[in-house]
């Protein structure tokens, strides 16, 4: 087992799962603290690297598209100190960090883990209900509806329109961007049949901020919504053949027997059953 501790937390890898535990220091970014422990299966990883710096360096993890809602929702916009897949390494741990990255890369090659998109999410989305406040609004999502409540920083047009609420079923996309240069940071929800996008501070379906670099924990709201949106038909896996369906049904029966025998807990049985049913 490989293990390394940095200023942001600790990474442990047992050959199959990379466990990321954020640090307990108050300086650890709120996004890392809100996410908590992350268990990353090897098949979710696209690459790993160690980047040397003047005072040590940092480990960086790249995930496959479609593996983790948080990684995809941020679209590479989470940099230090908010990025949970970046570990700052002190100078005396540089050798261990280089070994850690080498081991991950070697196993990716040994098991021939593809670098392309995943067919299904391999990591869970943030739990709902979830909410965050940044800039001109508090955004909340309960699994079915999204609500934007304007703060005193909202532009007059948003205040005049009043708080907004819309169904998840009407959402066709979610886009999150950190503050960049003189532009706004934003969390935008794209709805069916809406017109061309407006400036974030004028868009009634958008939270915008001009001070906070990462907009508090708004990226976690985006990550909770993202997996619930319908996948384009071109990305859906092909339906299983009749033989495959028979095999899956036999596997369901086997799971039921293991559950009755006490080999599987209720939670383990439910998770395994749902995973099989999704493939039917």
C-alpha positions in Angstrom: 0.0 0.0 0.0 1.3 3.5 -0.9 0.5 6.4 1.3 1.6 10.1 1.3 0.6 13.0 3.4 0.7 16.6 2.3 -0.5 20.0 3.6 -3.9 19.5 2.1 -4.6 16.0 3.4 -3.5 12.4 2.7 -3.7 10.0 -0.2 -3.7 6.2 0.2 -3.6 3.7 -2.6 -4.1 -0.1 -2.2 -3.8 -1.0 -5.9 -7.5 -0.7 -6.6 -8.8 2.3 -4.7 -7.2 5.7 -4.2 -8.6 7.2 -1.0 -8.3 10.9 -0.6 -8.8 12.4 2.9 -8.8 16.2 3.3 -6.8 17.8 6.0 -8.4 18.9 9.2 -6.7 22.3 9.3 -9.0 25.3 9.2 -7.0 26.5 6.2 -8.1 23.6 4.1 -10.5 24.9 1.4 -14.3 24.6 2.1 -14.9 22.6 -1.1 -12.4 19.9 0.1 -14.0 19.9 3.6 -17.5 19.7 2.1 -16.6 16.8 -0.1 -14.9 14.8 2.7 -13.3 11.5 1.9 -13.2 10.4 -1.7 -12.7 6.8 -2.8 -11.4 6.8 -6.4 -11.4 3.4 -8.2 -8.5 2.8 -10.5 -10.8 2.6 -13.5 -11.9 6.2 -12.9 -8.3 7.6 -13.3 -7.0 8.9 -16.6 -3.5 9.8 -15.3 -1.3 11.0 -12.5 1.7 13.2 -12.3 4.1 14.9 -9.9 5.0 18.5 -10.6 8.0 19.8 -8.8 8.1 23.3 -7.2 10.5 25.5 -5.3 9.3 24.2 -1.9 8.4 20.7 -2.9 5.7 20.3 -5.5 2.3 18.7 -5.8 0.6 15.5 -7.0 -2.1 15.9 -9.6 -4.8 13.4 -10.6 -6.7 13.4 -13.9 -10.0 11.6 -14.0 -11.8 10.1 -17.0 -14.7 12.1 -18.3 -18.0 10.8 -16.9 -16.3 9.2 -13.9 -16.9 11.9 -11.3 -19.7 14.6 -11.3 -17.5 17.0 -9.3 -14.6 16.7 -11.7 -16.8 17.1 -14.7 -18.9 20.0 -13.3 -15.7 22.0 -12.5 -14.3 21.4 -16.0 -10.8 22.0 -14.8 -11.7 25.2 -13.1 -10.8 24.1 -9.6 -7.2 25.0 -9.0 -5.2 25.2 -5.7 -6.4 25.4 -3.0 -9.9 24.1 -3.9 -9.0 21.2 -6.2 -9.5 17.9 -4.2 -7.4 16.1 -6.8 -4.2 18.1 -6.2 -2.0 17.4 -3.1 0.7 19.8 -2.0 3.8 17.9 -1.1 6.6 19.3 1.2 10.2 19.1 0.0 11.1 16.1 2.2 8.3 14.0 0.6 9.2 14.7 -3.1 10.7 11.2 -3.6 7.7 9.5 -2.1 5.4 11.6 -4.3 7.3 10.7 -7.4 7.0 7.0 -6.5 3.3 7.4 -5.8 2.6 8.9 -9.2 4.8 6.2 -10.9 2.9 3.4 -9.2 -0.5 4.8 -10.3 0.7 5.2 -13.9 2.2 1.7 -13.9 -1.0 0.1 -12.8 -3.1 2.1 -15.3 -0.8 0.6 -18.0 -0.9 -2.9 -16.5 -4.7 -3.0 -16.3 -5.0 -1.1 -19.6 -7.5 1.4 -18.1 -8.9 3.4 -21.0 -8.4 7.1 -21.0 -11.7 7.8 -22.8 -15.1 8.6 -21.3 -16.8 6.3 -18.8 -20.2 4.8 -19.7 -21.6 5.5 -16.2 -20.5 7.5 -13.2 -18.0 5.8 -10.9 -18.2 8.2 -8.0 -21.2 9.6 -6.3 -22.6 13.1 -6.7 -23.0 15.3 -3.6 -26.0 14.4 -1.5 -29.2 16.3 -1.9 -30.7 18.6 -0.7 -27.7 20.8 -1.3 -27.3 24.6 -1.3 -24.7 27.3 -1.5 -24.5 31.0 -1.3 -22.3 33.2 -3.5 -22.4 36.7 -4.9 -26.0 37.5 -5.9 -27.9 34.4 -4.9 -28.4 31.4 -2.7 -28.9 28.3 -4.9 -30.6 25.1 -3.6 -31.4 21.8 -5.2 -33.7 19.1 -3.6 -33.4 16.5 -6.3 -36.4 17.7 -8.2 -36.4 21.5 -8.2 -33.8 24.2 -8.3 -34.4 27.5 -6.5 -32.5 30.8 -6.7 -33.0 33.3 -3.9 -31.4 36.7 -4.7 -29.2 38.4 -2.1 -28.7 42.2 -1.7 -25.9 42.0 -4.3 -28.4 41.0 -7.1 -28.8 43.4 -10.0 -32.0 45.4 -10.2 -33.4 43.2 -13.0 -33.1 40.1 -10.9 -34.6 41.8 -7.9 -37.6 43.0 -10.0 -38.2 39.5 -11.4 -38.1 37.9 -7.9 -36.7 34.6 -6.7 -36.7 31.9 -9.4 -37.7 28.2 -9.1 -37.7 25.6 -11.9 -38.0 21.9 -12.3 -35.0 19.7 -13.0 -37.1 18.2 -15.9 -36.8 21.6 -17.6 -33.0 21.8 -17.3 -30.9 20.8 -20.3 -27.5 21.8 -19.0 -25.5 23.2 -16.1 -22.3 25.2 -16.4 -20.0 26.3 -13.7 -17.1 28.8 -14.1 -14.7 30.3 -11.5 -14.0 34.0 -11.3 -11.5 34.8 -14.1 -9.9 38.2 -14.7 -12.5 40.9 -14.9 -15.3 38.5 -15.7 -17.9 37.0 -13.4 -17.7 33.6 -11.7 -21.0 31.8 -12.4 -23.3 28.8 -12.0 -25.7 28.8 -15.0 -28.7 26.5 -15.6 -29.7 26.2 -19.3 -33.5 25.6 -19.7 -35.5 24.3 -22.6 -36.4 26.8 -25.3 -34.7 29.7 -23.7 -33.1 32.5 -25.8 -29.4 33.3 -26.2 -27.4 33.5 -23.0 -27.2 36.8 -21.1 -24.5 38.3 -18.9 -24.4 36.3 -15.7 -25.5 39.3 -13.6 -28.6 39.6 -15.8 -29.5 36.0 -16.3 -32.4 34.9 -14.2 -31.2 31.3 -14.3 -27.7 32.1 -13.2 -25.8 32.7 -9.9 -22.9 35.2 -10.4 -20.1 36.4 -8.2 -17.4 39.0 -8.6 -15.3 38.5 -5.5 -15.1 34.9 -4.4 -12.6 33.0 -6.6 -14.6 29.7 -6.5 -18.0 30.9 -5.5 -18.2 29.1 -2.2 -19.4 25.6 -2.7 -21.6 26.3 -5.8 -19.7 23.7 -7.8 -21.1 21.0 -5.5 -24.7 22.1 -6.5 -23.6 21.8 -10.2 -22.2 18.4 -9.5 -25.4 17.2 -7.8 -27.5 18.3 -10.8 -25.2 17.1 -13.6 -25.7 13.3 -13.3 -29.5 13.7 -13.1 -29.7 15.3 -16.5 -30.6 13.0 -19.4 -27.7 11.6 -21.2 -27.7 12.2 -25.0 -28.9 9.1 -26.8 -25.5 8.9 -28.7 -23.8 8.4 -25.3 -26.1 5.7 -24.0 -24.7 2.2 -24.0 -26.3 -0.3 -26.4 -29.1 -2.5 -25.0 -27.9 -5.9 -23.7 -28.6 -8.9 -25.9 -31.1 -11.6 -24.8 -28.2 -13.8 -23.6 -26.8 -10.9 -21.6 -30.2 -10.3 -20.1 -30.5 -14.0 -19.0 -27.0 -13.7 -17.4 -28.0 -10.6 -15.5 -31.3 -12.2 -14.3 -29.3 -15.2 -13.0 -26.9 -12.8 -11.3 -29.9 -11.1 -9.6 -31.1 -14.4 -8.3 -27.6 -15.2 -7.0 -27.5 -11.8 -5.2 -30.9 -12.6 -3.6 -29.5 -15.9 -2.3 -26.4 -14.2 -0.9 -28.6 -11.6 0.8 -30.8 -14.3 2.4 -27.7 -16.1 3.6 -26.4 -13.0 5.3 -23.3 -12.7 3.1 -24.5 -9.4 1.8 -25.9 -6.6 4.0 -29.1 -4.8 3.0 -27.1 -1.8 1.7 -24.7 -4.0 -0.3 -27.6 -6.0 -1.8 -29.5 -2.9 -2.7 -26.5 -1.2 -4.4 -25.6 -4.3 -6.3 -29.2 -4.9 -7.4 -29.5 -1.3 -8.7 -26.3 -1.6 -10.6 -27.5 -4.7 -12.4 -31.0 -3.3 -13.1 -29.5 -0.3 -14.8 -27.9 -2.7 -17.3 -31.2 -4.4 -18.2 
